[in-house]
Amino acid sequence: MLKQVTVGASRHARLKLFGYYVQRIVTSRTIRRAANRATVAVLASLHGRPEQRPALTPAITPALAALRADGCAPLGRLLSAAECAEVLAWLEGRDMVAARAGGQVFRAGAVPAGTRFADYPLDSVVHCPHILALANRPDVLQLAQDYLGYTPTITQLALRWSFPGAQADADVQGFHRDSEPGSIKLLAYLTDVDLDAGPHSYVAGTHRDRMPLRLHHYADADIARDYGAGLVVTGPAGTAFAIDTKGIHKGTPPRRHAPLVLMVQYSLLPCLIYDYSPVAYRGGLAVDRYVNRLMISAASPA
C-alpha cells in the first residue's frame, strides 16, 4: 500500500509534487514520445542495455500488438483456481486498510459499513503466495519492457478489495485517465468477476489521444455517445490483462460481489506522486533487484 505525497510534507516531497504537475502540463503526444525516448536513452547510459528475457509465451505474444493498438490486452488466466484459493486463504486472517477513508484497519468478514476499498499492507502483498512471482513473470516483464522501451520498474504492487453497497468513488469507479508517463498496469482478478462483481472497463484506442491539460472524469453517457461501448473485462479467478493507463478506464462499482484485484504498475521511472518505503523480503524467490527496488529492500539476486 503506497502513500501519496502531500503538499505539507518535506521540501523533497514538495519538489516531487512540483515535478508531477509539471509533467502533467505536457499534453502533446509528440513531446511525450520524445521525452520517453530521451528517458530510455538516459536509463541505458546509466544502467546498460536492458536484459533480454525469454521470448514471450503463446499466451502473452498477441498482447503486445493489442496493447499498442487498443491500450488493453487480455493475458488469459495467469493463475489457476487453486493458486487463487491459496491467496484468499493466506489473506483471510490478515489486516487490510480502508483506502480513502481514514485508514481504518479490519479483516475479511468484518468490513465497516460504507467502505468502498481496502488494500493490504505492502509487506502482506510481497509475502502473499504467488503474487511476487506473478508480478515478476519473465514474459510479463518482457511485455512491459517491449512496450515501454526499457527494463520496467514496479511502481505499484497492490491487492485491493472493492465492496458493494457503498457510494461509488469518482476517482477510481468513474471513467478517468492516469497521467504518469511511461507506465502500464497489469491487473489480475483473484476472485471470479462477472458483471455484478465490478469488472474493469476500458475505452479502446483512447491511450493514443492527446492528454488533456486538466485530468477530469467522464460521465458514462458521454463515453457511450463519443466512443460507444467500452471493453468490459470479466472472467474467472486468475484472469489477467494489461492496460495503458493513459487511456480512459474505470473499475465498475460492484453490485453484489466484492472482487479482489492484484494491481502491478510497470514504469520507466518512479511515480512522483508516491512515497516509497520498500519492505524487507523474507521469501526465497529470486527476483531482479532493479525491477523490484521500490517494493522490496532485500531481494534475492536474479
Backbone bond lengths (Angstrom), bond angles and torsions (degrees), N, CA, C in turn:
res aa  C-N    CA-C-N  psi(-1)  N-CA   C-N-CA  omega(-1)  CA-C   N-CA-C  phi
1 M - - - 1.457 - - 1.522 108.48 -
2 L 1.322 116.94 120.15 1.451 121.66 -175.96 1.521 110.65 -96.87
3 K 1.329 115.16 144.69 1.461 120.63 175.88 1.516 108.91 -97.92
4 Q 1.333 115.85 138.64 1.448 119.70 177.83 1.515 110.17 -82.45
5 V 1.334 115.02 146.54 1.452 120.86 175.72 1.521 109.16 -66.44
6 T 1.334 116.65 139.12 1.463 120.93 -179.82 1.529 110.42 -113.40
7 V 1.329 115.18 155.02 1.466 120.89 -175.52 1.513 112.09 -62.09
8 G 1.329 117.81 -37.69 1.453 120.73 -175.83 1.506 114.39 -84.85
9 A 1.330 118.27 16.11 1.461 121.41 -176.50 1.532 110.02 -85.26
10 S 1.327 117.04 -160.12 1.452 123.03 -175.22 1.527 111.45 -67.92
11 R 1.334 115.32 170.16 1.467 120.03 178.03 1.523 110.06 -61.10
12 H 1.330 116.89 -39.61 1.459 120.46 178.23 1.527 110.95 -60.34
13 A 1.348 115.83 -43.05 1.463 119.79 179.81 1.526 110.62 -65.38
14 R 1.323 117.10 -38.54 1.461 119.97 179.16 1.523 111.01 -65.61
15 L 1.336 116.94 -36.59 1.458 120.35 176.67 1.529 110.82 -65.34
16 K 1.345 116.89 -38.27 1.460 120.42 177.13 1.527 110.38 -62.99
17 L 1.330 116.33 -43.90 1.453 119.22 178.81 1.528 111.26 -63.15
18 F 1.332 115.85 -39.03 1.462 119.73 177.85 1.525 109.83 -61.26
19 G 1.340 116.84 -44.85 1.451 120.59 178.37 1.520 112.38 -62.33
20 Y 1.329 115.88 -38.05 1.465 120.43 179.46 1.528 110.42 -61.91
21 Y 1.316 117.25 -45.35 1.466 119.57 -177.62 1.526 111.53 -75.80
22 V 1.337 118.53 -27.76 1.459 120.39 175.27 1.524 110.34 -63.53
23 Q 1.359 116.91 -46.28 1.472 118.38 -179.14 1.523 111.34 -66.30
24 R 1.328 117.73 -25.48 1.459 119.68 179.55 1.525 113.02 -69.50
25 I 1.332 117.07 -25.24 1.469 118.24 -178.42 1.533 111.38 -80.27
26 V 1.339 116.99 -7.99 1.464 119.78 175.89 1.523 107.32 -85.99
27 T 1.310 116.76 103.28 1.457 121.14 -174.41 1.525 113.10 -103.89
28 S 1.319 118.17 -17.55 1.463 121.71 -176.17 1.528 110.51 -68.83
29 R 1.333 116.26 130.94 1.468 120.22 176.19 1.520 110.49 -63.36
30 T 1.319 117.71 -38.46 1.463 121.16 -178.47 1.524 110.81 -63.08
31 I 1.321 116.21 -46.01 1.464 119.64 -179.47 1.521 110.54 -67.65
32 R 1.331 116.96 -39.64 1.460 119.49 179.27 1.535 111.03 -64.19
33 R 1.321 117.29 -40.90 1.466 119.74 177.56 1.530 110.62 -64.05
34 A 1.333 116.76 -40.66 1.466 119.90 178.59 1.529 110.49 -64.59
35 A 1.322 116.99 -41.09 1.463 120.62 178.01 1.519 110.75 -64.23
36 N 1.331 116.56 -37.46 1.461 120.59 178.65 1.534 110.35 -64.41
37 R 1.336 116.83 -44.26 1.464 120.45 178.43 1.524 111.20 -63.41
38 A 1.331 116.85 -39.43 1.462 120.33 178.61 1.524 110.77 -65.75
39 T 1.323 116.33 -40.12 1.466 120.15 178.39 1.523 110.77 -62.51
40 V 1.330 116.77 -44.35 1.465 121.13 178.54 1.531 110.15 -60.47
41 A 1.327 117.38 -41.92 1.461 120.86 -179.90 1.521 111.26 -63.62
42 V 1.323 116.96 -42.08 1.463 120.55 179.09 1.526 110.66 -65.70
43 L 1.335 117.04 -44.39 1.462 120.21 178.99 1.524 111.37 -61.31
44 A 1.324 116.64 -40.70 1.464 119.84 178.91 1.523 111.46 -64.72
45 S 1.337 116.82 -37.04 1.470 119.63 179.03 1.525 111.61 -69.96
46 L 1.330 116.68 -31.02 1.463 120.70 -178.53 1.526 112.61 -84.30
47 H 1.329 116.28 -37.95 1.464 120.10 -170.65 1.523 114.04 -118.94
48 G 1.322 117.76 -0.85 1.454 120.41 179.98 1.514 112.25 87.38
49 R 1.318 115.65 178.10 1.447 120.93 -179.30 1.523 110.37 -66.34
50 P 1.333 117.97 145.96 1.466 119.48 179.90 1.525 111.35 -66.54
51 E 1.326 114.64 147.97 1.456 120.48 177.68 1.522 109.97 -66.85
52 Q 1.318 116.30 137.15 1.462 120.32 175.09 1.518 108.23 -92.18
53 R 1.300 115.39 111.02 1.458 120.92 -177.96 1.527 109.93 -85.58
54 P 1.340 116.83 174.13 1.469 118.70 177.73 1.530 111.11 -54.64
55 A 1.311 115.98 151.36 1.464 121.09 -178.51 1.522 110.96 -56.87
56 L 1.316 115.37 153.60 1.450 120.35 178.33 1.529 110.15 -58.53
57 T 1.304 116.07 138.25 1.455 120.99 179.00 1.526 109.56 -75.11
58 P 1.349 118.06 163.59 1.472 119.76 179.38 1.525 113.49 -55.37
59 A 1.345 117.34 -30.81 1.467 119.98 179.77 1.524 111.81 -72.12
60 I 1.341 116.93 -26.88 1.461 121.35 -173.48 1.523 111.95 -101.15
61 T 1.332 118.37 -27.70 1.471 121.75 -173.15 1.530 113.68 -51.23
62 P 1.352 119.99 -48.15 1.470 118.38 -179.46 1.525 113.80 -68.36
63 A 1.337 116.75 -13.83 1.458 119.81 -173.61 1.519 112.17 -67.58
64 L 1.323 117.92 -34.18 1.460 120.04 -176.77 1.522 110.63 -62.96
65 A 1.329 117.26 -45.90 1.465 120.54 178.71 1.525 111.04 -64.65
66 A 1.334 116.74 -40.84 1.463 120.17 179.65 1.520 111.23 -66.22
67 L 1.314 116.29 -38.88 1.465 120.19 179.81 1.522 110.44 -64.80
68 R 1.318 116.11 -41.49 1.461 119.04 179.17 1.527 111.97 -69.14
69 A 1.318 117.20 -37.40 1.466 120.55 -176.32 1.519 112.29 -80.20
70 D 1.330 116.45 -46.02 1.464 121.09 -171.31 1.522 113.82 -107.28
71 G 1.332 117.77 -23.44 1.455 120.81 -174.43 1.514 112.83 86.58
72 C 1.336 117.07 -3.16 1.466 122.21 -179.61 1.523 107.66 -142.66
73 A 1.340 116.86 129.28 1.461 120.34 -174.83 1.524 110.56 -134.87
74 P 1.337 118.35 122.76 1.466 120.41 175.47 1.525 110.32 -70.41
75 L 1.326 116.23 142.00 1.463 121.77 -179.31 1.524 112.46 -117.39
76 G 1.335 116.88 2.04 1.459 119.45 -178.33 1.523 111.92 78.66
77 R 1.311 116.41 -164.35 1.475 121.39 178.50 1.525 108.61 -90.64
78 L 1.319 116.10 107.23 1.458 120.82 -179.66 1.523 112.13 -90.72
79 L 1.328 117.39 -11.68 1.463 122.23 172.01 1.522 107.99 -128.57
80 S 1.310 115.98 143.96 1.464 120.31 177.46 1.523 110.13 -79.68
81 A 1.336 115.43 166.88 1.468 119.98 176.51 1.522 110.59 -59.47
82 A 1.333 117.30 -38.97 1.463 120.98 179.99 1.528 111.07 -65.89
83 E 1.332 117.26 -40.04 1.469 119.91 179.04 1.523 110.74 -66.63
84 C 1.331 117.39 -40.00 1.469 119.98 176.86 1.521 111.02 -63.55
85 A 1.323 117.31 -37.98 1.456 120.93 177.66 1.531 110.56 -64.09
86 E 1.318 117.57 -36.91 1.465 120.74 176.75 1.525 110.80 -64.47
87 V 1.315 116.15 -40.36 1.468 120.03 177.27 1.521 110.20 -59.73
88 L 1.334 117.61 -49.54 1.467 121.51 -177.72 1.523 111.17 -63.24
89 A 1.318 116.73 -40.43 1.460 119.75 -179.91 1.521 110.92 -65.61
90 W 1.330 117.70 -39.83 1.463 121.51 -179.23 1.528 111.18 -67.66
91 L 1.326 117.14 -35.26 1.468 121.10 -177.63 1.522 113.25 -81.17
92 E 1.329 117.15 -16.09 1.458 120.61 -169.44 1.523 113.30 -55.30
93 G 1.308 118.10 -40.15 1.456 119.85 -177.38 1.510 114.43 -99.52
94 R 1.323 117.32 19.01 1.467 120.39 -176.88 1.518 111.58 -112.99
95 D 1.329 114.31 150.00 1.459 121.05 -176.73 1.519 111.07 -70.12
96 M 1.324 114.80 144.85 1.460 121.96 167.64 1.528 107.48 -124.42
97 V 1.320 115.51 162.73 1.461 120.69 -173.67 1.523 108.95 -122.67
98 A 1.332 116.35 128.19 1.464 120.62 178.73 1.524 109.51 -62.18
99 A 1.315 116.02 126.20 1.459 120.83 178.37 1.518 109.64 -88.43
100 R 1.333 115.82 140.79 1.474 122.38 177.90 1.526 112.44 59.69
101 A 1.343 116.23 28.22 1.470 118.32 -177.85 1.527 111.06 -147.77
102 G 1.314 116.19 38.71 1.450 119.62 174.17 1.511 115.36 81.89
103 G 1.317 118.53 4.29 1.452 120.87 174.23 1.510 115.68 74.19
104 Q 1.326 118.49 30.31 1.455 121.25 177.75 1.526 110.29 -64.45
105 V 1.341 116.81 136.08 1.461 122.53 -176.93 1.525 109.84 -102.75
106 F 1.334 116.58 134.48 1.459 120.90 179.64 1.517 108.93 -159.00
107 R 1.315 115.81 179.39 1.461 121.09 -179.60 1.527 109.92 -125.82
108 A 1.325 114.83 166.24 1.461 119.88 178.19 1.521 109.28 -57.14
109 G 1.332 116.37 138.39 1.454 121.06 -177.64 1.505 113.57 91.72
110 A 1.339 117.02 -7.73 1.469 120.36 179.35 1.528 109.35 -136.38
111 V 1.323 115.78 49.16 1.464 120.59 -176.94 1.526 109.64 -76.89
112 P 1.332 119.13 122.66 1.461 120.95 178.67 1.527 111.47 -60.71
113 A 1.307 116.52 143.25 1.458 121.77 179.56 1.526 110.09 -57.13
114 G 1.324 115.71 138.09 1.455 121.30 176.60 1.515 114.74 84.71
115 T 1.324 117.95 0.45 1.465 120.46 179.82 1.526 109.96 -73.57
116 R 1.316 116.98 129.94 1.461 121.16 -179.05 1.525 112.02 -94.91
117 F 1.353 115.95 -44.78 1.456 120.84 -177.17 1.518 109.36 -135.83
118 A 1.318 114.88 156.56 1.458 120.47 170.14 1.516 108.63 -148.51
119 D 1.317 115.99 138.28 1.462 122.89 179.08 1.521 109.85 -116.90
120 Y 1.316 116.52 151.32 1.456 121.29 173.51 1.527 109.52 -88.84
121 P 1.334 118.05 147.19 1.467 119.89 175.42 1.520 110.81 -57.53
122 L 1.326 116.04 151.76 1.463 120.92 -175.60 1.523 111.99 -57.92
123 D 1.318 117.87 -36.72 1.459 120.37 179.89 1.528 110.64 -60.38
124 S 1.333 116.88 -40.32 1.465 120.22 177.70 1.520 111.08 -67.23
125 V 1.320 116.89 -39.47 1.472 120.26 -179.17 1.522 110.23 -64.25
126 V 1.326 116.20 -46.25 1.459 121.10 -176.91 1.523 111.73 -62.20
127 H 1.337 117.07 -37.73 1.460 120.46 -175.01 1.524 113.67 -96.28
128 C 1.317 117.49 -0.77 1.462 120.78 177.38 1.533 109.22 -67.64
129 P 1.321 118.71 138.56 1.465 120.26 179.95 1.532 112.17 -54.63
130 H 1.320 116.05 136.59 1.470 125.60 170.87 1.531 114.51 76.31
131 I 1.319 119.32 -15.09 1.466 119.88 -172.19 1.525 111.82 -72.42
132 L 1.322 117.87 -52.60 1.461 120.04 -179.08 1.531 110.43 -64.40
133 A 1.322 116.51 -36.01 1.461 120.02 178.33 1.528 111.02 -64.06
134 L 1.335 117.18 -41.61 1.460 119.92 178.32 1.519 110.92 -65.35
135 A 1.331 117.27 -44.06 1.467 120.60 179.79 1.520 111.90 -62.24
136 N 1.348 116.86 -24.39 1.459 121.38 -177.35 1.525 113.54 -111.06
137 R 1.335 117.41 17.55 1.464 119.05 175.62 1.528 109.57 -54.79
138 P 1.333 117.81 129.85 1.469 119.07 -177.66 1.527 113.86 -55.54
139 D 1.337 117.26 -38.88 1.465 118.02 -178.41 1.523 111.89 -71.99
140 V 1.337 117.44 -32.78 1.463 120.44 176.54 1.525 110.31 -69.42
141 L 1.338 116.79 -42.30 1.464 119.74 177.21 1.525 110.85 -63.71
142 Q 1.328 116.69 -37.34 1.466 119.42 178.25 1.523 110.89 -67.16
143 L 1.332 117.08 -38.25 1.460 120.47 175.52 1.529 110.54 -59.09
144 A 1.341 116.40 -48.33 1.464 120.31 179.18 1.524 110.75 -62.02
145 Q 1.322 116.55 -41.21 1.471 120.52 -179.84 1.524 111.34 -65.20
146 D 1.314 117.16 -43.89 1.462 120.13 179.34 1.524 111.12 -63.69
147 Y 1.322 116.92 -37.22 1.467 120.17 -177.16 1.527 111.20 -75.89
148 L 1.346 116.41 -41.11 1.466 120.08 -175.41 1.523 112.68 -85.09
149 G 1.333 116.58 -28.39 1.459 120.05 179.34 1.508 114.72 102.00
150 Y 1.333 117.38 -5.04 1.464 120.15 179.14 1.524 108.79 -157.39
151 T 1.333 115.22 166.22 1.458 120.84 178.30 1.530 109.91 -49.90
152 P 1.329 118.57 124.87 1.465 119.52 -177.39 1.520 112.70 -78.05
153 T 1.308 114.97 154.99 1.458 123.20 169.83 1.522 107.88 -111.15
154 I 1.329 117.10 131.99 1.467 119.64 175.30 1.520 107.89 -74.98
155 T 1.328 115.99 114.89 1.465 121.22 -177.18 1.524 113.09 -108.87
156 Q 1.315 116.79 -3.95 1.462 121.61 172.32 1.522 107.59 -153.18
157 L 1.329 115.72 135.88 1.457 121.95 176.87 1.519 105.83 -144.28
158 A 1.334 116.47 105.98 1.458 119.77 -169.54 1.513 111.04 -142.46
159 L 1.320 114.95 146.16 1.458 123.69 169.76 1.517 106.95 -115.91
160 R 1.323 117.50 117.95 1.467 121.35 -172.53 1.520 111.68 -128.25
161 W 1.322 114.59 130.18 1.465 122.35 168.04 1.522 108.65 -91.87
162 S 1.328 116.86 140.99 1.465 122.64 168.79 1.521 106.88 -118.59
163 F 1.331 116.21 132.39 1.458 120.03 -171.75 1.522 111.80 -111.39
164 P 1.336 117.07 139.11 1.473 120.34 176.98 1.523 110.69 -74.88
165 G 1.310 114.74 161.73 1.462 119.79 173.82 1.499 115.08 93.49
166 A 1.342 117.71 -14.30 1.458 120.56 -179.96 1.524 109.80 -97.66
167 Q 1.324 115.24 158.61 1.462 119.96 177.19 1.520 109.63 -63.15
168 A 1.314 116.98 138.19 1.464 121.26 -177.38 1.524 110.81 -62.58
169 D 1.331 116.30 145.10 1.453 123.43 175.54 1.527 107.78 -93.09
170 A 1.331 116.72 115.51 1.470 120.68 -174.72 1.517 111.83 -64.19
171 D 1.346 118.11 -29.65 1.454 120.69 -176.94 1.521 112.31 -68.30
172 V 1.335 117.64 -32.58 1.454 121.79 -175.11 1.522 111.59 -114.48
173 Q 1.333 116.47 -38.89 1.465 120.99 -173.92 1.519 113.08 -98.17
174 G 1.331 116.65 10.84 1.454 122.35 168.54 1.521 108.04 -116.87
175 F 1.330 116.92 154.73 1.463 119.66 -178.78 1.534 110.24 -61.14
176 H 1.330 115.93 133.93 1.460 121.79 -176.67 1.525 108.94 -159.60
177 R 1.326 116.23 174.47 1.461 123.65 172.24 1.529 108.44 -121.00
178 D 1.331 115.97 155.36 1.462 121.24 168.67 1.524 107.40 -104.20
179 S 1.326 116.07 149.20 1.468 118.49 -172.07 1.521 113.89 -104.29
180 E 1.343 118.55 -5.72 1.459 119.02 -176.00 1.527 110.16 -61.36
181 P 1.330 117.74 126.17 1.468 119.42 179.31 1.526 110.57 -76.35
182 G 1.327 116.29 154.49 1.451 120.95 174.42 1.504 113.93 57.94
183 S 1.350 117.71 51.26 1.460 121.25 -178.11 1.521 110.89 -142.48
184 I 1.317 115.66 144.21 1.457 121.85 165.99 1.523 107.36 -133.04
185 K 1.314 115.58 166.41 1.467 119.48 -177.03 1.519 109.78 -132.55
186 L 1.321 115.43 135.48 1.456 122.99 170.22 1.514 107.85 -96.51
187 L 1.325 117.06 129.07 1.455 122.00 173.80 1.521 108.58 -120.60
188 A 1.316 116.66 134.88 1.459 121.46 179.60 1.515 108.67 -133.17
189 Y 1.328 116.06 126.39 1.460 121.06 176.53 1.531 108.79 -77.88
190 L 1.322 115.96 128.81 1.457 120.98 177.93 1.519 111.90 -104.30
191 T 1.319 115.75 -1.06 1.460 123.52 170.65 1.530 106.98 -131.20
192 D 1.310 117.46 163.59 1.465 119.96 175.32 1.524 109.12 -64.26
193 V 1.315 116.31 135.22 1.468 120.83 -179.50 1.523 109.31 -125.83
194 D 1.336 114.71 114.19 1.461 121.21 173.01 1.516 107.84 -113.32
195 L 1.330 117.11 -167.69 1.468 119.82 -176.72 1.517 113.10 -66.93
196 D 1.336 117.74 -18.10 1.464 121.17 178.20 1.520 112.95 -93.03
197 A 1.326 117.36 -1.62 1.464 120.70 -173.94 1.527 112.37 -114.13
198 G 1.327 116.66 29.42 1.460 119.89 174.14 1.509 115.03 67.26
199 P 1.343 119.57 55.09 1.465 119.86 178.99 1.524 111.75 -67.42
200 H 1.310 115.16 158.30 1.460 120.64 177.45 1.524 109.62 -80.25
201 S 1.327 116.41 142.08 1.471 122.40 177.73 1.524 108.83 -121.41
202 Y 1.335 115.62 140.07 1.469 121.12 -178.87 1.524 108.78 -139.33
203 V 1.318 116.18 138.80 1.461 121.58 178.71 1.519 108.08 -97.21
204 A 1.326 115.87 104.69 1.464 121.98 -172.37 1.525 111.32 -59.31
205 G 1.325 115.36 138.29 1.455 122.25 174.89 1.507 115.35 86.81
206 T 1.331 118.53 -12.54 1.464 120.02 -175.55 1.528 112.63 -75.13
207 H 1.336 117.60 -10.58 1.469 119.53 175.36 1.521 111.28 -69.09
208 R 1.343 116.57 -14.10 1.462 120.21 179.08 1.528 111.98 -93.40
209 D 1.317 118.06 -2.06 1.461 121.31 179.08 1.530 110.83 -68.89
210 R 1.311 115.43 156.74 1.463 120.36 167.43 1.517 107.94 -65.60
211 M 1.328 117.01 131.63 1.459 119.61 -179.30 1.532 110.25 -67.39
212 P 1.324 118.61 136.22 1.462 120.05 176.69 1.528 110.40 -70.59
213 L 1.322 115.62 149.85 1.468 119.69 179.88 1.515 110.88 -63.51
214 R 1.312 116.52 -40.94 1.462 121.33 177.75 1.522 108.06 -112.89
215 L 1.315 115.83 121.39 1.454 118.80 177.17 1.525 109.18 -69.10
216 H 1.308 116.58 135.95 1.450 119.53 -179.03 1.523 108.80 -145.71
217 H 1.316 114.83 174.93 1.453 121.00 -178.84 1.527 109.62 -100.16
218 Y 1.326 114.82 151.49 1.456 121.69 -175.84 1.526 108.96 -115.23
219 A 1.304 116.33 128.57 1.459 120.31 177.21 1.518 110.26 -68.52
220 D 1.329 116.10 145.92 1.467 120.51 179.17 1.533 111.13 -55.39
221 A 1.337 116.22 -40.82 1.466 120.05 -178.64 1.520 111.20 -64.04
222 D 1.346 117.09 -36.89 1.467 120.07 178.95 1.528 110.88 -68.98
223 I 1.323 116.88 -39.12 1.463 120.58 177.85 1.526 109.67 -63.20
224 A 1.326 116.74 -44.94 1.468 120.30 -179.59 1.525 110.69 -62.82
225 R 1.332 116.96 -39.21 1.473 120.66 -179.23 1.525 111.46 -70.06
226 D 1.328 117.16 -42.66 1.466 120.78 -172.12 1.529 113.55 -87.66
227 Y 1.342 116.49 -28.78 1.465 118.73 -172.87 1.529 113.53 -125.98
228 G 1.302 118.03 -14.11 1.453 119.49 -173.89 1.520 110.90 82.28
229 A 1.311 116.23 -161.82 1.460 120.85 -177.56 1.531 110.23 -70.97
230 G 1.331 116.40 133.99 1.447 121.15 175.79 1.525 110.81 -83.31
231 L 1.336 115.71 173.70 1.450 121.47 174.69 1.521 109.02 -79.58
232 V 1.312 117.30 123.91 1.464 121.91 178.00 1.522 107.39 -111.95
233 V 1.338 116.25 120.43 1.454 121.25 -174.15 1.523 110.05 -99.04
234 T 1.312 116.12 112.21 1.457 121.71 172.94 1.527 107.80 -118.12
235 G 1.338 115.98 167.16 1.457 118.06 177.63 1.506 111.81 161.76
236 P 1.322 116.57 167.96 1.458 121.09 178.76 1.527 111.29 -72.40
237 A 1.317 115.60 166.29 1.455 120.53 177.01 1.524 110.35 -52.59
238 G 1.319 116.36 134.80 1.451 122.16 -176.95 1.508 113.45 103.21
239 T 1.342 117.59 -13.35 1.472 121.86 179.33 1.532 109.46 -65.46
240 A 1.327 116.16 133.91 1.459 120.83 -178.03 1.521 110.30 -133.57
241 F 1.328 115.19 155.54 1.455 121.13 177.01 1.518 108.42 -156.73
242 A 1.323 116.15 159.89 1.462 122.40 179.86 1.512 108.94 -117.71
243 I 1.331 116.52 143.80 1.460 120.51 178.68 1.528 110.42 -135.53
244 D 1.319 114.72 148.92 1.459 121.54 166.39 1.525 105.57 -90.14
245 T 1.320 116.20 113.29 1.468 119.66 -169.95 1.525 113.41 -75.32
246 K 1.335 118.23 -2.66 1.466 118.84 171.94 1.519 110.47 -70.71
247 G 1.330 117.37 -21.86 1.453 121.24 176.51 1.519 111.33 -74.43
248 I 1.323 116.23 161.53 1.463 121.53 -178.19 1.530 108.92 -75.67
249 H 1.328 116.03 129.12 1.463 120.48 -175.76 1.520 109.70 -155.23
250 K 1.320 115.12 168.48 1.459 120.44 174.62 1.524 109.20 -163.06
251 G 1.307 115.09 158.22 1.449 121.84 167.64 1.520 107.47 -96.78
252 T 1.309 118.07 114.67 1.464 121.39 -176.82 1.526 110.36 -64.54
253 P 1.330 119.16 134.79 1.471 119.59 177.12 1.525 110.81 -59.50
254 P 1.325 118.53 129.37 1.469 119.56 179.25 1.521 111.47 -68.83
255 R 1.323 116.50 140.85 1.460 120.91 -179.49 1.527 112.52 -95.88
256 R 1.327 116.66 -37.41 1.464 119.09 -175.15 1.523 113.35 -130.39
257 H 1.323 117.73 -36.07 1.459 120.69 -173.12 1.526 109.98 -119.09
258 A 1.330 116.30 139.13 1.461 121.18 178.60 1.526 110.09 -85.57
259 P 1.324 119.21 120.40 1.462 120.87 177.08 1.534 111.23 -90.42
260 L 1.323 115.28 147.70 1.464 121.84 169.99 1.520 106.96 -109.40
261 V 1.327 116.40 126.03 1.463 121.51 -174.60 1.523 109.48 -126.52
262 L 1.328 115.29 134.52 1.466 121.52 169.74 1.516 108.03 -89.63
263 M 1.339 116.55 131.80 1.459 122.27 177.30 1.524 108.65 -122.80
264 V 1.323 116.28 122.52 1.462 122.22 177.31 1.520 107.59 -125.84
265 Q 1.309 116.32 118.42 1.468 119.64 177.69 1.521 109.08 -102.09
266 Y 1.330 115.50 132.82 1.466 123.00 177.20 1.523 107.87 -113.41
267 S 1.324 116.09 129.33 1.461 120.57 -175.08 1.520 110.28 -138.71
268 L 1.326 115.13 164.25 1.458 120.11 172.38 1.515 111.25 -74.82
269 L 1.337 116.70 -36.50 1.454 122.32 -175.78 1.529 109.80 -133.78
270 P 1.336 118.12 159.62 1.463 119.90 173.35 1.526 110.61 -57.17
271 C 1.316 116.61 145.62 1.463 121.40 177.98 1.525 109.37 -78.55
272 L 1.308 115.78 125.88 1.464 120.29 -173.45 1.520 112.83 -69.20
273 I 1.316 117.76 -17.21 1.455 120.82 -177.11 1.521 112.42 -79.66
274 Y 1.348 118.09 -10.48 1.453 121.51 -175.22 1.521 112.36 -111.35
275 D 1.325 115.33 147.75 1.460 122.77 165.34 1.525 107.18 -95.67
276 Y 1.314 117.48 126.45 1.457 120.98 -177.42 1.529 110.48 -103.20
277 S 1.327 115.41 132.43 1.466 122.62 176.05 1.524 107.54 -132.81
278 P 1.337 117.92 86.02 1.466 119.98 -178.09 1.530 111.40 -58.30
279 V 1.317 115.74 147.85 1.463 120.91 -179.93 1.520 108.77 -105.90
280 A 1.330 115.86 153.70 1.462 121.04 177.24 1.525 109.11 -69.12
281 Y 1.305 115.18 130.93 1.466 120.48 -178.33 1.522 109.30 -97.94
282 R 1.337 115.69 123.35 1.465 121.05 -175.87 1.531 112.21 -107.94
283 G 1.316 116.85 4.44 1.459 120.30 -179.29 1.514 112.24 -86.22
284 G 1.319 115.82 177.56 1.450 120.71 -176.57 1.508 114.91 -106.16
285 L 1.337 117.91 6.03 1.454 120.32 -178.45 1.526 110.63 -73.68
286 A 1.319 116.64 130.75 1.462 120.94 176.53 1.517 109.29 -82.80
287 V 1.312 117.14 118.53 1.459 121.91 -178.96 1.520 110.22 -130.00
288 D 1.312 115.54 160.20 1.454 122.73 -179.73 1.531 109.60 -71.21
289 R 1.334 115.89 123.18 1.477 119.97 -177.37 1.525 111.53 -62.89
290 Y 1.330 116.17 -42.62 1.464 119.48 -178.05 1.521 110.67 -63.00
291 V 1.307 117.58 -46.94 1.459 122.04 -177.97 1.522 111.06 -60.62
292 N 1.331 117.75 -37.72 1.465 123.17 -170.67 1.522 114.62 -104.20
293 R 1.315 118.05 7.96 1.463 120.45 -169.08 1.527 114.36 -62.97
294 L 1.324 119.06 -25.51 1.467 121.48 -179.53 1.521 112.15 -84.69
295 M 1.337 116.83 -14.62 1.460 120.91 -176.92 1.518 112.49 -103.38
296 I 1.323 117.75 -41.72 1.465 120.82 -177.19 1.520 110.34 -128.23
297 S 1.331 115.17 142.18 1.459 121.14 -173.28 1.514 112.50 -97.83
298 A 1.322 118.29 -12.37 1.460 120.54 -177.41 1.515 109.23 -138.83
299 A 1.318 116.88 67.21 1.471 120.42 -178.42 1.514 110.24 -77.10
300 S 1.315 115.43 146.20 1.449 119.23 171.08 1.512 108.06 -68.82
301 P 1.345 118.52 143.62 1.456 118.95 -178.59 1.510 112.22 -65.37
302 A 1.333 115.35 142.87 1.467 120.17 178.85 1.514 110.11 -75.64
